[in-house]
Every structure is written in structure tokens, then in C-alpha cells.
């Protein structure tokens, strides 16, 4: 078995491989690799495993994000793998991780593997020095009843938003991305969390929007933007990705309406699942968990794996930067 670094010449083969794999997601596609490649402070890394016939037997798309540029940059890099790897056998997955770890150890403080489904096939990671922790999420089955499963308080908030004049519009021009990003900046600044550069969202619009793989929505009130949400689309699943709303307009409930708008749109379009994008660790009892719980989805615990590549720098980073806090969030 041969392990190669992904290059765009394999785009068609990799896209077909991901599409045909159980558990394939947008985060492991060559299109998402290209989004990461165009974004500032993000380095995409792709690996493919070829069998003896030269066919793809496994793939792994990861990215290294840098929270802080300049001084201290080396203390703020983390490698993230979402929904990967994909493989036809354990050997391919193991070989992909061995190659990934050798590269990530030189570039990142740690690697975090975020599971999007049950992954008993990844238990071998424990033998490679990864640790496991529980991590929750909510999945909404769009093929059944949706509105009635929403908690009555959330239904009331959605109705309030509509009565108070909040409107949801779709972003159709790249210049509207700045309005969306302003909402993210306020939300992440308020929470004390690092935020990806605006170039990530511009790249998503450039690469994914023409393919029907992303939707940006704005919540507006009397001509003013008061919230924004971006959702990723792949196969029969719609994924909540980023959301931001203004605290000044909290009583207009823009987030509730944005969420319901995307969910109802996805159901009407025939999608099967709305992935809420993570709900934190068990027992955190955060406002984020409660908000997502009220939309009536199925609570799942697919967990995460993490491997620290540089314990000393990791210890320094945990005291001096917000990287550990960021790890709690999707």
C-alpha cells in the first residue's frame, strides 16, 4: 500500500471515493481541501492510500489552523480532522494516521479527531497515543415530524421573531459575506473564542456555493443585519457550521429563526438529516447545549480523539492562550 500526499490531480478520484464511502462527509472532500487552501491561517493536508492496483483505498483530509500569527504562533497551531479518515480497511486508516502524525508533530501542538458518526474502527488510535473523550451532538431526522418535536418555548421564540419583523434572506453575492462575518466577530469576541479569518468564508462561497454545497443566510430587522448562519451541504445531510447574532437584538430571537429557516428549508428539499454541529461535553450544561436540545433532535455521543504532539509547548499554551477553551467548541 502506498501513501501519497493529495494533489488536485486526484480531485475526481477522491470525490468519487468519498461519495461512495459510508460516513463520507463534506469535510473529507477535495472541495473542502480547496476551501482550506484558499483561507488565511489554515494549512490543508490531504493523504490518500493507494492499493496494489493504484485505486484509492483510503483518504484523510486534515487542516492546521493558527490562532495567533507572529510571536507565539508556534503555540497556537492545532491539527483538526473532521469525519475522517475514510478507508476500506483498518490497515489503510492506520497507515494514513501514521503519516499524518509524523507531519503534524512538526507543525501542531495536538491533533483532534472529530467524529461525525459511530467509529468503532478508530479504536486503534488508542494504540497510537490518542486519548478519547465523550462529545455530544444532536441530529434532526428530517424525514419525520420536525415542528412538533421542537420544544414549545423554542416554537414560541420562532413565532416571536416572525411577529417582530425578523426576516431571513439568503446570501447570493460574495460582497454580502462581510455582513455575515461581522455577526460572527461580535459573537466570538463576546465568547472569548478565536475565529477563522474572513477568507475562509469567502473561499467557501467561491468553491462550494456554485456546487450547491453551502448556504449563507442573514437575519435582518428593519434593514439592519442582526444575525448570520452558514450551513454546509453534502449528500442527504445539512451541517450547521458557523452562526453569529447580535446580543443587542437577542429579544428578537434571530438565532432561533435562522435555525428553523434552514431546518425547514432542508426538509422541504428532501434532505434526511440536519447535523447541529456539536453540543459540547457531557455535563457542561451550557446555553449552547440547551438551545440545540430544544430543536428536538436525537442526542448522540460520537466522541473525539486527541493526541498531544508537544507536551511542553501544550502546557505553555494552556496557560497563555485560549486554545484549550476553543477545543470545547465545534
C-alpha positions in Angstrom: 0.0 0.0 0.0 1.3 3.4 -1.0 0.6 6.7 0.9 0.7 9.8 -1.2 0.1 13.5 -0.4 -3.2 14.6 -2.0 -2.8 16.9 -5.0 -5.6 18.3 -7.2 -4.8 15.8 -10.0 -6.6 13.3 -7.8 -9.7 15.5 -7.3 -12.1 13.4 -9.4 -10.9 10.1 -7.9 -11.1 11.4 -4.3 -14.5 13.0 -4.8 -15.8 9.6 -6.1 -14.2 7.7 -3.3 -15.7 9.9 -0.6 -19.1 9.8 -2.2 -19.1 6.0 -2.2 -17.9 5.6 1.4 -20.3 5.1 4.3 -19.8 8.1 6.5 -18.4 10.2 3.7 -18.9 13.9 4.5 -18.2 17.3 3.0 -15.2 17.7 5.4 -13.3 14.9 3.6 -13.9 16.1 0.0 -11.3 17.7 -2.2 -13.6 20.7 -2.4 -13.2 21.3 1.3 -9.5 20.9 0.9 -9.5 23.7 -1.7 -11.5 25.9 0.7 -8.9 25.4 3.4 -6.1 26.1 0.9 -7.5 29.5 0.0 -8.0 30.6 3.6 -5.5 32.5 5.7 -4.2 30.9 8.9 -5.2 27.4 7.6 -3.0 24.8 6.0 -4.8 21.8 4.4 -3.2 18.4 4.5 -4.5 15.6 2.4 -3.3 12.0 2.2 -4.5 9.1 0.0 -3.8 5.4 0.3 -3.4 3.5 -2.9 -3.8 -0.3 -3.1 -1.7 -2.5 -5.4 -3.9 -1.7 -8.4 -3.5 2.0 -7.9 -7.0 2.6 -6.7 -7.8 4.7 -3.6 -8.2 2.5 -0.5 -8.3 5.3 2.0 -8.1 9.1 2.4 -7.6 11.7 5.1 -8.2 15.4 4.9 -7.0 17.5 7.8 -6.1 21.1 8.4 -3.8 23.0 10.7 -5.2 26.2 12.0 -3.2 29.0 13.6 -5.0 31.1 16.2 -2.3 33.7 16.6 0.1 34.9 14.0 3.6 36.4 14.7 5.0 36.0 18.2 3.6 32.9 19.8 2.4 31.4 16.6 4.0 28.1 17.3 1.9 27.8 20.5 -1.4 28.2 18.8 -1.4 25.6 16.0 -3.7 22.6 16.1 -4.5 19.9 13.6 -8.1 19.0 13.1 -9.6 16.0 11.3 -13.4 16.1 10.9 -15.2 12.9 9.8 -12.0 11.2 8.8 -10.3 9.1 7.8 -12.3 7.1 5.2 -10.9 3.7 4.3 -11.8 0.3 3.0 -9.8 -1.4 5.8 -8.1 -0.7 9.1 -4.6 -1.0 7.6 -5.2 1.9 5.3 -6.6 4.0 8.1 -3.7 3.2 10.4 -1.1 3.9 7.7 -2.8 7.3 7.0 -2.7 8.3 10.6 1.0 7.3 11.0 1.9 9.6 8.1 -0.4 12.3 9.5 1.2 12.1 12.9 4.7 12.4 11.6 3.8 15.6 9.8 1.6 17.1 12.4 4.2 16.5 15.2 6.4 19.1 13.4 3.7 21.6 12.9 1.0 21.4 15.5 0.6 21.2 19.3 -2.0 18.5 19.0 -4.4 16.7 16.6 -8.1 16.5 17.3 -10.3 13.9 15.5 -13.9 15.0 15.5 -16.2 12.1 14.7 -19.4 12.6 12.8 -20.7 9.1 13.3 -20.0 5.9 15.3 -16.4 5.0 14.6 -15.5 1.7 16.4 -13.0 1.2 13.5 -10.8 4.0 15.0 -10.1 2.3 18.3 -6.6 1.6 17.1 -5.9 5.3 17.7 -5.6 4.5 21.4 -2.5 2.4 20.5 -1.1 5.3 18.6 -1.1 7.6 21.6 -4.5 9.2 21.1 -6.9 9.7 24.0 -10.7 9.5 23.8 -13.3 11.8 25.3 -17.1 12.0 25.0 -18.5 14.7 22.9 -22.2 15.3 22.2 -24.3 16.3 19.2 -27.9 16.5 18.1 -29.1 15.0 14.8 -32.5 16.0 13.5 -34.3 13.4 11.3 -35.9 15.5 8.6 -37.9 12.6 7.2 -40.3 12.6 10.1 -42.2 15.2 12.1 -40.0 18.2 12.8 -42.1 21.2 14.0 -44.0 19.2 16.7 -40.7 17.8 18.1 -39.4 21.3 18.8 -39.8 22.4 22.4 -42.8 24.7 22.9 -40.5 27.5 24.2 -38.4 27.4 21.1 -41.5 27.3 18.9 -42.7 30.4 20.7 -39.4 32.2 20.1 -39.5 31.4 16.4 -43.1 32.8 16.2 -41.9 35.9 18.2 -39.1 36.5 15.8 -41.5 36.5 12.9 -44.1 38.7 14.6 -41.4 41.2 15.5 -40.4 41.6 11.9 -37.2 39.5 11.6 -36.7 38.3 8.0 -34.2 35.6 6.8 -32.5 36.2 3.4 -30.0 34.1 1.5 -26.6 35.5 0.6 -26.2 35.3 -3.2 -23.3 37.8 -3.7 -19.8 37.5 -2.3 -19.8 41.1 -1.1 -22.5 40.1 1.4 -20.1 37.8 3.2 -18.7 40.8 5.1 -22.1 41.4 6.7 -22.3 37.8 7.8 -18.7 37.9 9.2 -19.5 41.0 11.3 -22.1 38.9 13.2 -19.5 36.2 13.7 -17.0 38.6 15.0 -19.3 40.0 17.6 -20.4 36.6 18.8 -16.9 35.1 19.0 -15.5 38.2 20.7 -18.3 38.1 23.3 -17.5 34.4 24.0 -13.7 35.0 24.0 -13.2 32.4 21.3 -10.8 32.5 18.3 -12.5 33.0 14.9 -11.3 31.9 11.5 -10.3 34.6 9.1 -13.0 36.0 6.7 -11.1 34.4 3.9 -12.4 31.0 4.9 -15.9 32.1 4.3 -15.1 33.9 1.1 -13.4 30.7 -0.1 -16.4 28.6 0.9 -18.6 30.9 -1.2 -16.2 30.8 -4.2 -15.7 27.0 -4.1 -18.8 25.5 -2.6 -21.7 27.8 -3.5 -21.5 27.2 -7.3 -21.7 23.4 -6.4 -24.7 23.8 -4.1 -22.6 22.7 -1.1 -23.1 25.8 1.1 -25.8 28.2 2.1 -25.3 31.5 3.8 -28.3 33.2 5.5 -28.7 36.6 7.1 -31.3 37.6 9.7 -32.5 41.2 9.1 -34.7 43.6 11.1 -35.8 46.9 9.6 -32.9 46.8 7.1 -30.3 46.0 9.7 -28.4 42.7 9.8 -28.7 41.2 13.2 -27.5 37.6 12.6 -26.0 35.2 10.2 -25.6 31.4 9.7 -23.7 29.3 7.2 -24.6 25.6 6.6 -22.7 23.0 4.6 -24.5 20.5 2.3 -23.4 17.1 1.3 -25.3 14.0 0.2 -28.5 13.9 2.2 -27.1 15.9 5.2 -27.1 19.6 6.0 -24.4 20.6 8.6 -24.6 23.6 10.9 -21.2 25.2 10.5 -20.9 28.8 11.9 -23.5 31.2 13.4 -23.4 34.7 14.8 -26.0 37.0 16.2 -26.0 40.4 17.9 -26.7 40.5 21.6 -28.4 43.8 21.2 -31.2 42.1 19.4 -31.5 39.0 21.5 -35.2 39.6 22.2 -35.9 39.4 18.5 -34.6 35.8 18.6 -32.7 35.8 15.3 -30.8 32.6 16.0 -34.0 30.7 16.7 -35.5 31.8 13.4 -32.2 31.3 11.4 -32.0 27.7 12.7 -35.6 27.0 11.9 -35.4 28.5 8.5 -32.5 26.2 7.5 -34.1 23.2 9.0 -37.5 23.8 7.3 -35.7 24.5 4.0 -33.7 21.3 4.3 -36.8 19.3 5.0 -38.7 20.8 2.0 -35.7 20.0 -0.2 -35.7 16.3 0.8 -32.6 16.1 2.9 -32.6 13.3 5.5 -30.5 14.8 8.4 -29.7 18.2 9.9 -26.5 17.9 11.9 -26.5 20.6 14.7 -22.7 20.9 14.7 -21.8 19.7 18.2 -23.1 20.3 21.7 -20.1 20.1 23.9 -19.0 17.6 26.6 -21.5 15.7 28.8 -22.4 17.6 31.9 -21.3 21.0 30.7 -25.0 22.1 30.7 -24.2 25.1 28.5 -26.6 27.5 27.0 -25.5 26.2 23.6 -26.5 22.6 24.6 -29.9 23.8 25.8 -30.6 25.8 22.7 -29.8 22.9 20.4 -31.7 20.4 22.6 -34.9 22.4 22.2 -35.0 21.7 18.5 -35.9 18.1 19.3 -33.0 16.2 17.6 -31.6 12.8 18.7 -28.8 13.2 21.2 -25.7 11.3 20.1 -22.2 10.8 21.6 -19.7 10.1 18.8 -16.8 11.4 20.8 -13.4 12.8 19.8 -9.8 11.6 19.8 -6.9 13.8 20.7 -3.1 13.4 20.6 -0.7 15.9 22.1 2.4 16.1 19.9 4.4 18.6 22.1 3.5 18.2 25.8 5.8 21.1 26.8 4.5 23.6 24.3 1.0 22.4 25.0 1.4 23.1 28.7 2.7 26.6 28.0 -0.1 27.2 25.5 -2.8 26.1 28.0 -1.6 28.8 30.4 -1.0 31.6 27.9 -3.6 31.2 25.1 -7.2 30.3 24.6 -6.5 27.2 22.5 -7.9 24.9 25.2 -11.1 26.9 25.5 -11.5 26.7 21.7 -11.3 22.9 21.9 -14.7 22.9 23.7 -16.4 24.3 20.7 -17.2 22.9 17.2 
